[in-house]
Amino acid sequence: MDTRLSFPRYPLLVLLCTVAALSGIRSPVAAAGRSCADTRQVYAEKGYGTDIAPLTQISGEHLRLCPQDYTCCSSQMEETLALQSDRDFLRAVEDNSQFLLTTFTQRHRRFDEFFRELIDLSEKSMNQMFTKTYGRLFTQNAHVFQELFVELRRYYSGGSVSLTEVLSDFWSRLVERVFSLVNPQYQFSEDYLECVSKHAEQLQPFGDVPRKLRVQVSRAFIAARALSQGLATGRDIVNKATKLTADSECVRGLMRQWYCPLCRGMPSLRPCHSLCLNVMKGCLANQADLDTEWNNFIDALYQVSEKLEGPFNMELAADSISVKVSEAIMHMQENSVTISTKVFQGCGSPRPAPGRSKRSPKESGGNRRPFRTYSPEEKPTTAAGTNLDRLVTELKERLRPMRGFWVSLPHTICNDEKMAADVTNEDRCWNGQTRGRYLPDVTGDGLVSQINNPEVEVDIARPDVRTRQLIMELRVVTNKLRHAQSGQDMDFMDSEEGSGSGGGDHGERYNDDWPGYGPYSPPYKPPRNPVSNPAKPPRVRDRNGSKWNRNNGHGRVRSASSGLTFSLVSLLSLPFMVTVAPMWR
C-alpha cells in the first residue's frame, strides 16, 4: 500500500530536479547543501575566525544588507564584513589621494626652504659686500639693515606686516644716517633728522630707487608668500576632505557591492563597473561638490607659480636688494649738494659741529674701494643646488593632473581591478543581486545629482557642513592667489590701495628686474615747500631715545659723528662738496 502511494511521487521529484538543473535554477535542496569552503577561506584570510561561518549555505532570512537568499554568511559575519567594507572604502580614498597629499606637503616644504634661504643669502650678500666696501661704518649701523630683513622674514612667514611700511621705514632710517654722514661738519638733533625723513619722499634723496625696489620686492614677496600659503592650504584641504565618515546608507551600498558576492559563495565575483560608480558617487557626493572651487584653486596656483619664474621672480628680487640699496646711497652722495640745500631751506640751518677741521679733497678720498657686486661665479648656491625655475617646472607638472580630482575619484577607484569588474565584463559581474548585467543608469556628479541614485540613498537637502567650510577655504586662498598675480596683498589692500604691497604693478616695470621690460622713470618734481604738509606721521622712537647710535642717553642734540671711533673728517670735509666715491669704508 505504502509502496504504491510513494511510487508515482519519485519520478515527479526526479523530473522537477532535472528541469531545474536544465533551466539554471538552483533547487532549494542543492542550494542548502552547497559548500562554503571558498567563503570561509577568504574570510579567514582577512583575519577573522571561521567558527561562526557556516560549512554549507543556509537560509538567508537573517541578512539585513545582502539579498535574503541562501548564504554562507551568518549575521555576525555580515556585520563584520560591513565594517570591513567601510575600512576598504576609506583606504581606497586615502590611497588614491596620496598623490595630492604628497605633492602639496613636499612642494610646500621645498618652496618654503628655498624662499627662506633666498632671504638669508640676500642678507648675507649685503653684509659681505657692504662690510668690504664701507668697513666699520657699515658694521656700526648694520642694525638698520638687519631690521629690514627681520621684517621681510616676518612678512613671508605670514605676519601682519606691510611691505610698503617696512620699506618706507627702512629708507627713512637710512636717509637720516646717510644725511648725517654726508654732512659731518654739522650736528643734527633728532627733531631735525625727523624733519629730513618726513620729507624724504618729496625730496627723493635716493632718486627713483626706493620705488623700483618697492615694486620688485613687494610683488615677488607677495607671490612667494601666496604660493607657500596656497600649497599649505592645499595640503590641509586634502587632509580634511579625505578624512571621511561613511554613513549607514553608504556602508550598505559598499557592503552590497563588495561582500555580498562573498556571502553568496562567489568570492571572486567583482561588482559591475556601473554599480561601483553609483555606490562611489553616492558615498563621495559631497567631495564632488568641491570640484569647481578646487579647479579654480589649482589654476590660481599654476598662474602664481608662472609669475614667480617670470616678472615676479623671487631670486632676482632677493638678489637686487643689496644692489639697489647701494645705488640709492651712491645717488644721495652724488647729489648731496642739491639735497642738502633743499633740506636746509625746508628744515632750517643746522648748527656746526664743534671741533671739526677741514680736510682736502685728496685726503678725503683716502683708500676707498669702489662698490661692486659679486659675479655669478662667486654667488653662493641656494637650496641645495636647486633653483626657482626647476622648482616651478616640477610643481606645474604635478598640478596639471590635479584638476577634476574629486569628480574623477569614483572612476579612479572603480577602475581598480580589485574594486570592480572591467567595463567590458558587463555580463559576468555582480549586479547587486546575482551574476549578470547591471541595468540602472550611472548617476551624475555631486550632491544634487544623487536624488535618483539606485544604490545609495542620499539626503540632498542636507549639505555637509565640513564640505561647505572647505569650499569657503578654497575660495579665500584662491582669491589671495589671484590678487597676488597682480602684485596685490589682500591683507593690506584697504590701507595701501595703489601704494605698493596692495597696489599692484600700475605700469611699473623695469628693465633691471626682468628681461624685456622697458625702463620707466617718471620725471622728478621737487616740492614747492618741503616743510609744509608732512609726508608721513612721526615714527615712534625706541625706548633708548634715538633709533641710531646714541651714547648720550639724555641729550637731544648729537653730533653726526657720535658713536664712531675714528674720524669722519676725511669722509666729507665741505658741506656742499660733491662726493662720488662711497663715503663708507
VOSE-381129 format. One record per residue (C-alpha): x, z, y; residue in one letter. Coordinates in steps of 0.5 Angstrom, whole numbers, plus 2048, in hexadecimal, padded with zeros to 3 digits. Each point is the difference from the previous one (the first is absolute). Layout:
// VOSE-381129
    px    pz    py   residu
     X     Z     Y        a
...
// end
This chain:
// VOSE-381129
    px    pz    py   residu
   800   800   800        m
   805   802   805        d
   805   7FA   7FE        t
   7FA   7FB   801        r
   7FF   803   807        l
   807   800   802        s
   802   7F9   7FD        f
   7FD   7FC   806        p
   803   804   805        r
   807   7FF   7FE        y
   800   7F8   801        p
   7FD   801   807        l
   805   805   802        l
   806   7FB   7FE        v
   7FC   7FB   804        l
   800   804   806        l
   807   801   800        c
   802   7F9   7FE        t
   7FC   7FE   806        v
   803   805   805        a
   807   7FE   7FE        a
   7FF   7F9   801        l
   7FD   801   807        s
   805   804   802        g
   7FC   806   801        i
   803   807   7FD        r
   7FC   804   7FC        s
   7FF   807   801        p
   803   802   7F9        v
   806   7FB   802        a
   801   803   807        a
   7FF   807   7FE        a
   806   7FF   7FB        g
   805   7FC   804        r
   807   804   800        s
   802   803   807        c
   807   7FF   7FE        a
   802   7FC   806        d
   7FD   804   805        t
   803   807   7FD        r
   807   7FC   800        q
   7FF   7FE   808        v
   7FD   807   801        y
   806   804   7FD        a
   805   7FB   804        e
   7FD   802   806        k
   802   807   7FF        g
   7F9   803   7FD        y
   7FF   804   7FA        g
   7FB   7FC   7FB        t
   7FD   806   7FD        d
   7FA   7FE   804        i
   800   7F9   7FE        a
   7FB   7FD   7FB        p
   803   7FD   7FA        l
   7FB   7FB   800        t
   7FB   7FD   805        q
   7FA   805   802        i
   7F9   7FF   803        s
   802   800   808        g
   7FA   803   803        e
   804   806   803        h
   804   7FB   804        l
   7FF   800   808        r
   804   7FB   802        l
   801   7FB   7FB        c
   7FB   7FC   7FC        p
   7FC   804   7FB        q
   802   7FC   7FA        d
   804   802   7FA        y
   806   803   803        t
   807   803   7FE        c
   800   805   806        c
   7FD   807   800        s
   7FD   803   806        s
   807   803   802        q
   803   7FA   7FF        m
   7FC   7FC   805        e
   801   806   805        e
   808   800   7FE        t
   800   7F8   801        l
   7FC   800   806        a
   805   805   804        l
   806   7FB   7FD        q
   7FD   7FA   803        s
   800   804   807        d
   807   801   7FF        r
   802   7F9   7FE        d
   7FC   7FD   806        f
   804   805   805        l
   806   7FE   7FC        r
   7FF   7F8   801        a
   7FE   801   807        v
   807   804   801        e
   804   7FB   7FC        d
   7FD   7FA   804        n
   801   803   807        s
   807   803   7FE        q
   803   7F9   804        f
   7FD   802   806        l
   802   808   800        l
   807   7FE   7FE        t
   800   7FB   806        t
   7FE   804   805        f
   804   806   7FE        t
   806   7FC   7FF        q
   800   7FC   806        r
   7FE   806   805        h
   806   803   7FE        r
   805   7FB   800        r
   7FD   7FE   807        f
   800   807   803        d
   807   801   7FD        e
   802   7F9   804        f
   7FD   802   806        f
   803   807   801        r
   807   7FD   7FE        e
   7FF   7FB   806        l
   7FF   805   805        i
   805   804   7FD        d
   805   7FB   800        l
   7FE   7FE   807        s
   801   807   803        e
   807   800   7FC        k
   802   7F9   803        s
   7FE   802   807        m
   804   807   7FF        n
   806   7FC   7FE        q
   800   7FA   805        m
   7FF   805   806        f
   805   805   7FE        t
   805   7FB   7FF        k
   7FE   7FD   807        t
   7FF   806   804        y
   803   806   7FD        g
   7FE   807   802        r
   7FB   7FE   805        l
   7FC   7FD   7FA        f
   801   806   7FC        t
   7FF   805   805        q
   7F9   7FC   801        n
   7FE   7FE   7F9        a
   7FA   804   800        h
   7FD   7FB   805        v
   800   7FB   7FA        f
   7FF   805   7FA        q
   7FA   802   803        e
   7FE   7F8   801        l
   801   800   7F8        f
   7FD   806   7FE        v
   7F9   7FE   804        e
   801   7F9   7FC        l
   800   803   7FA        r
   7FA   805   801        r
   7FC   7FA   802        y
   802   7FC   7FA        y
   7FE   806   7FC        s
   7F9   800   802        g
   801   805   806        g
   7FC   800   806        s
   805   7FC   804        v
   7FF   7FB   806        s
   806   7FB   7FF        l
   7FE   7FE   808        t
   801   807   802        e
   806   801   7FB        v
   804   7FA   803        l
   7FE   802   807        s
   802   807   800        d
   807   7FD   7FD        f
   801   7FB   806        w
   7FE   806   805        s
   805   804   7FD        r
   805   7FB   7FF        l
   7FF   7FE   808        v
   802   807   802        e
   806   800   7FC        r
   803   7F9   802        v
   7FE   801   807        f
   804   806   801        s
   806   7FD   7FC        l
   800   7FA   805        v
   800   805   806        n
   805   805   7FE        p
   801   802   807        q
   7F9   803   801        y
   7FD   806   7FE        q
   7F8   7FF   7FE        f
   7FB   805   7FF        s
   7FB   800   7FA        e
   7FB   7FE   805        d
   804   7FA   803        y
   801   7FE   7F9        l
   7F9   801   7FE        e
   7FE   7FB   806        c
   805   7FB   7FD        v
   7FD   800   7F9        s
   7F9   800   803        k
   801   7F9   804        h
   805   7FD   7FA        a
   7FA   7FB   7FE        e
   800   7FE   807        q
   807   800   802        l
   802   7FC   7F9        q
   807   803   800        p
   800   7FD   7F8        f
   7FD   7FA   802        g
   7FC   7FD   7FB        d
   803   803   7FA        v
   7FB   806   7FF        p
   7FA   7FB   800        r
   804   7FC   7FB        k
   802   806   7FC        l
   7F9   803   800        r
   7FC   7FA   7FE        v
   805   7FE   7FA        q
   801   808   7FE        v
   7F8   801   800        s
   7FE   7FA   7FC        r
   805   801   7FB        a
   7FF   807   7FF        f
   7F8   800   800        i
   800   7FA   7FB        a
   805   804   7FC        a
   7FC   807   800        r
   7FA   7FC   7FF        a
   803   7FD   7FA        l
   802   806   7FD        s
   7FA   804   801        q
   7FC   7FA   7FD        g
   804   800   7FA        l
   7FF   808   7FF        a
   7F8   7FF   801        t
   800   7FA   7FB        g
   803   805   7FB        r
   7FC   805   802        d
   7F9   7FC   7FF        i
   802   7FD   7F9        v
   801   807   7FE        n
   7FA   802   802        k
   7FC   7FA   7FE        a
   803   801   7F9        t
   7FE   807   7FF        k
   7F9   7FF   7FD        l
   7FB   804   7FD        t
   7FB   7FC   7FC        a
   7F9   802   800        d
   7FC   800   7FA        s
   7FD   7F9   800        e
   807   7FD   801        c
   802   804   7FA        v
   7FA   7FE   7FC        r
   802   7F9   801        g
   807   801   7FF        l
   7FE   803   7F9        m
   7FB   7FB   7FE        r
   806   7FA   801        q
   806   803   7FD        w
   7FE   805   7FB        y
   7F9   7FF   7FD        c
   803   7FA   7FC        p
   805   805   7FD        l
   7F9   804   7FE        c
   7FD   7FA   7FD        r
   806   800   7FC        g
   803   7FA   803        m
   806   803   804        p
   804   7F9   801        s
   7FA   7FD   804        l
   801   800   807        r
   7FB   7FF   806        p
   7FE   7FA   802        c
   803   7FE   807        h
   7FA   7FF   804        s
   7FE   807   7FD        l
   806   803   802        c
   800   7FD   807        l
   7F9   803   801        n
   802   807   7FE        v
   806   800   804        m
   7FC   7FD   806        k
   7FB   806   800        g
   806   805   7FF        c
   804   7FD   806        l
   7FB   7FE   804        a
   802   805   806        n
   807   7FD   7FF        q
   7FE   7F9   801        a
   7FD   802   807        d
   807   801   802        l
   802   7F9   800        d
   7FE   7FE   807        t
   804   805   803        e
   805   800   7FB        w
   802   7F9   801        n
   800   801   808        n
   805   805   7FF        f
   804   7FC   7FB        i
   800   7FA   805        d
   802   805   806        a
   806   803   7FC        l
   802   7F9   7FF        y
   800   7FE   807        q
   803   806   803        v
   806   7FF   7FB        s
   801   7F9   802        e
   800   802   807        k
   806   805   7FE        l
   804   7FB   7FE        e
   7FE   7FB   806        g
   7FF   802   807        p
   800   808   7FF        f
   806   800   7FC        n
   802   808   7FF        m
   807   7FE   7FE        e
   801   7FC   807        l
   7FC   806   804        a
   804   805   7FD        a
   807   7FD   801        d
   7FE   7FE   807        s
   7FF   807   803        i
   808   801   801        s
   801   7F9   803        v
   7FA   800   805        k
   802   807   802        v
   807   7FE   801        s
   7FD   7FA   804        e
   7FC   805   804        a
   806   804   802        i
   804   7FA   802        m
   7FA   7FD   804        h
   800   807   804        m
   808   800   801        q
   800   7F9   803        e
   7FA   801   804        n
   802   808   802        s
   801   7FE   808        v
   7F9   7FD   800        t
   7FC   805   7FC        i
   804   806   804        s
   7FE   7FD   806        t
   7F8   800   7FF        k
   801   807   7FD        v
   803   803   806        f
   7FB   7FC   804        q
   7FA   803   7FC        g
   802   807   7FD        c
   805   802   806        g
   807   800   801        s
   804   805   7FB        p
   805   805   802        r
   807   7FE   7FF        p
   803   804   7FA        a
   806   805   802        p
   807   7FE   7FF        g
   7FF   7F9   7FE        r
   806   7FC   801        s
   800   7F8   800        k
   804   7FC   7FB        r
   802   7F9   801        s
   7FC   7FB   7FC        p
   806   7FE   7FC        k
   801   808   7FE        e
   7F8   800   7FF        s
   801   7FA   7FB        g
   804   804   7FB        g
   801   7FF   7F9        n
   7F9   7FE   7FF        r
   7FE   7FB   7FA        r
   7FA   7FB   800        p
   7FA   802   7FD        f
   7FF   7FC   7F9        r
   7FB   800   7FA        t
   802   800   7F9        y
   801   7F9   7FD        s
   7FB   7FE   7FA        p
   806   802   7FB        e
   801   807   803        e
   7F9   802   800        k
   7FE   805   7FA        p
   7FC   7FD   7FA        t
   7F9   803   800        t
   7FB   803   7FB        a
   805   7FF   7FA        a
   802   7F9   802        g
   7F8   7FD   801        t
   7FE   7FD   806        n
   7F9   7FF   803        l
   7FF   7F9   7FE        d
   801   802   7F9        r
   7FB   806   800        l
   7FB   7FC   804        v
   800   7FA   7FB        t
   800   805   7FA        e
   7FA   803   803        l
   7FC   7FA   801        k
   801   7FD   7F9        e
   7FC   807   7FE        r
   7FB   800   805        l
   7FD   7F9   7FE        r
   7FD   801   7F9        p
   7FD   807   803        m
   7FA   7FC   804        r
   7FA   801   7FC        g
   803   805   7FB        f
   7FA   804   800        w
   7FB   7FB   7FF        v
   804   7FD   7FA        s
   801   806   7FD        l
   7FB   800   7FB        p
   802   7F9   7FE        h
   807   802   7FF        t
   7FE   806   7FC        i
   7FB   7FB   7FB        c
   806   7FB   800        n
   804   805   7FC        d
   7FF   7FE   7F8        e
   800   808   7FF        k
   7FA   801   804        m
   7FC   7FA   7FF        a
   7FF   7F9   7FC        a
   803   7FA   802        d
   7FB   7FC   805        v
   800   7FA   7FA        t
   7FE   805   7FB        n
   7F9   801   802        e
   7FC   7FF   7F9        d
   805   805   7FD        r
   800   806   804        c
   7FC   807   801        w
   7FA   7FE   805        n
   7FE   808   800        g
   7FB   800   7FA        q
   804   7FC   7FB        t
   805   7FA   7FF        r
   7FD   7FA   804        g
   800   7FC   806        r
   7FF   804   807        y
   7FA   7FD   803        l
   7FF   804   807        p
   803   7FD   806        d
   806   803   804        v
   7FE   804   806        t
   803   800   807        g
   805   804   803        d
   7FF   806   804        g
   7FB   806   800        l
   7FA   7FC   802        v
   801   7FB   7FB        s
   7FF   805   7FA        q
   7F9   800   801        i
   7FF   7FB   7FA        n
   806   803   7FC        n
   7FD   800   7F9        p
   806   805   7FD        e
   801   805   806        v
   7FA   803   804        e
   803   801   807        v
   7FC   803   806        d
   802   7FB   805        i
   7FC   805   805        a
   806   805   800        r
   806   7FD   802        p
   806   804   7FE        d
   803   805   806        v
   807   7FF   7FE        r
   800   7F9   800        t
   7FD   800   807        r
   805   804   802        q
   806   7FB   7FD        l
   7FC   7FA   804        i
   801   804   806        m
   807   802   7FF        e
   802   7F9   7FE        l
   7FC   7FD   807        r
   804   805   804        v
   807   7FE   7FD        v
   7FE   7F9   801        t
   7FE   801   807        n
   807   803   801        k
   804   7FB   7FD        l
   7FC   7FA   804        r
   802   804   806        h
   807   800   7FE        a
   800   7F9   7FF        q
   800   7FF   808        s
   804   806   801        g
   7FB   805   802        q
   7FF   807   7FD        d
   7F9   802   800        m
   802   808   801        d
   802   7FE   807        f
   7FC   7FA   802        m
   7FC   804   804        d
   805   803   804        s
   805   7FB   800        e
   7FC   7F9   800        e
   804   7FB   803        g
   806   804   801        s
   805   800   7F9        g
   7FE   804   7FA        s
   7F9   7FE   801        g
   801   7F9   804        g
   802   7FB   7FB        g
   804   7FA   802        d
   7FD   7FE   806        h
   804   7FA   800        g
   807   804   800        e
   804   7FC   7FB        r
   808   800   801        y
   805   7FB   7FD        n
   804   806   7FE        d
   7FB   804   7FC        d
   7FE   7FA   7FB        w
   803   7F9   800        p
   7FC   7FA   803        g
   7FC   805   805        y
   802   7FD   807        g
   802   805   806        p
   7FB   803   804        y
   802   805   806        s
   7FB   801   806        p
   803   800   807        p
   802   807   802        y
   7FC   802   806        k
   803   806   804        p
   7FB   805   802        p
   7FE   801   808        r
   801   807   800        n
   804   803   7FA        p
   7FE   807   802        v
   7F8   7FF   800        s
   7FB   800   7FA        n
   805   803   7FB        p
   800   7FC   7FA        a
   7FF   806   7FB        k
   7FF   807   800        p
   806   805   800        p
   803   802   7F9        r
   800   807   7FE        v
   807   803   800        r
   802   803   7FA        d
   801   808   800        r
   807   7FF   802        n
   7FE   7FD   806        g
   804   7F9   800        s
   7FF   7FB   7FA        k
   807   7FE   802        w
   807   804   7FF        n
   7FF   806   804        r
   805   806   801        n
   7FD   804   805        n
   7F9   802   7FE        g
   7FE   803   806        h
   802   7FB   805        g
   7FB   7FA   802        r
   806   7FC   803        v
   805   7FD   7FC        r
   806   7FB   800        s
   7FF   7FA   7FD        a
   807   801   7FC        s
   7FE   807   7FE        s
   801   802   7F9        g
   805   7FA   7FF        l
   807   803   7FE        t
   804   7FA   803        f
   800   7FD   807        s
   7FB   7FA   801        l
   803   7FF   807        v
   804   7FA   7FC        s
   7F9   7FD   7FE        l
   7FD   7FE   806        l
   803   802   807        s
   7FC   7FD   805        l
   7F8   801   801        p
   7FF   7F8   801        f
   805   7FE   7FB        m
   7FE   7FB   7FB        v
   803   801   7F9        t
   7FF   7FB   7FB        v
   804   803   7FA        a
   7FD   806   7FC        p
   800   807   804        m
   800   804   7FA        w
   807   800   7FC        r
// end
